[in-house]
Structures are given as C-alpha cells and as structure tokens.
Amino acid sequence: VIARVARYTNTVIATGGGAILSSENVQNLQQCGTVVTLEARPDVVLQRIEQDPTPRPLLKRPDKQYAIRQLMQERAARYKIAELYIDTSSITPGTAADTIIDFVQNRGQRVSFGA
C-alpha cells in the first residue's frame, strides 16, 4: 500500500507505528518526501488509545502501558529514519501540523520539537 500511495504528490501518508518495520516501506517513505515521527509518552499513548475504538491486537495484554513502552523501545532505532521528531504529549494536533508545515517550507534546517 505504501509503495502505491508514495507515488502521489502533495500527500500526507499517515502510517501505523509498525509500518517502519518493513525495509521496503522505509525506502518508499524516504523516496517520496519528508518522514516525520510523532511521538508521545507511553501514558499519553495509552490514554489516546483507550479513547479510540480501533482494535489494537498488540496491546491485548494486562499491562498495556508496559506493552506500549516495549513496542516503543523495539522500534526506536527504526524511527530514527525521520527527518523531524515531534513529541505530541503536550501539544495540540494543530501545533504539530504547524511544526511540520514550517519544517517542510524551510527544508534544510534540522528541527526537533517537543515538550
């Protein structure tokens, strides 16, 4: 799916956290544009997930927050492909979007935004 949508221009591709586990996906994402990682503290991720009815098979465990921390640690090295990291723990979606827009418009400057 990512290979197909990566061909579009002026498009945001919102992947799930596991998308970067595939080397092919990483290659396609890097070739199509700016890769951004949106991060949040495990407690914030859990709070957001609990408000979302989407099934999360990897979190069908008694200690969901521990599972989130474990997944984040396992994927940390892969998330380093991003050109921009944004900690969304204490900012609004609008602020995150503005940060991404500013980064893309001012390419070449490496920026990290977080709490």
C-alpha positions, 0 to 999 in steps of 0.5 A: 500500500505504501509503495502505491500511495508514495507515488502521489504528490502533495500527500500526507501518508499517515502510517501505523507505528509498525509500518517502519518495520518493513525495509521496503516501506522505509525506502518508499517513505524516504523516496517520496518526501519528508518522514516525520515521527510523532511521538508521545509518552507511553501514558499519553499513548495509552490514554489516546488509545483507550479513547479510540475504538480501533482494535489494537491486537498488540496491546491485548495484554494486562499491562498495556502501558508496559506493552506500549513502552516495549513496542516503543523501545523495539522500534526506536532505532527504526524511527530514527529514519525521520527527518523531524521528531515531534513529541505530541504529549503536550501539544495540540494536533494543530501545533504539530501540523504547524511544526511540520508545515514550517519544517517542510517550507524551510527544508534544510534546517534540522528541527526537533520539537517537543515538550 
